[in-house]
Amino acid sequence: RQAEKVRAATWRNDKQTMELSIPLFEALIHADPSYHRDHGQLGYALKDKADPEYERAIGHLSEAIRLRDALGSKGYRLYELNRAECWIRSKTGTTQAILRDLRAATAAGLEKQIFNKDIEHISEWLKSEKFTKADLLSSSATPSVEPQAQA
């Protein structure tokens, strides 16, 4: 849990120190690959590196979600929020997958984080795709306003 605390305290302003947590989370996963929190923490760290590794982050966040759900654990919806950000920033996620994750985060009460300037990529993506806060509360994958055709 000390590695979690260091990662959480340094991800914004001290990337070099935060990145030191990556081998620790990798070792913890090697020792016990079934613990979702270590996969989640590694996913966060890979996403927040000075040179982000979005694909690896998506893999670990997806594994954290799978393990969490298999255990029936409640909470930990920051996994979906961070995976959505990775998909947006890497341009690898489908609209449906990103919305599914953002809706899961919204349903868990994370709406404030979705529209926070710290993760502006998400709110910018929602604007560019013409999705509103109301769209995150609905089960429909259709935006309130049809997006412009891509050139």
LINVENPE-V350802 format. One line per field, one symbol per residue. phi: phi as a letter, one per 20 degrees, with the letter a starting at -180 (. if undefined). psi: psi as a letter, one per 30 degrees, with the letter a starting at -180 (. if undefined). A space follows every 50 residues. Layout:
BEGIN
phi = ???
psi = ???
END
This chain:
BEGIN
phi = .ffgffgfedfedbgffgfffgfffffffffbfeefffffffgffffegg dgdffffgfffffffffgffemfenmffgfgffgfffffemdefgffffg fffffffeneggffdfffcgfffffgffemedgfffeeeeeeffcfffff f
psi = feeeeeeefffefieeeefffefeeeeeeeeifgjeeeeeeeeeeeegle ikieeeeeeeeeeeeeeeeefgklahffeeeeeeeeeeefhfkleeeeee eeeeeefgggeeeegkffhfeeeeeeefghkleeffflgkgklekklkkk .
END
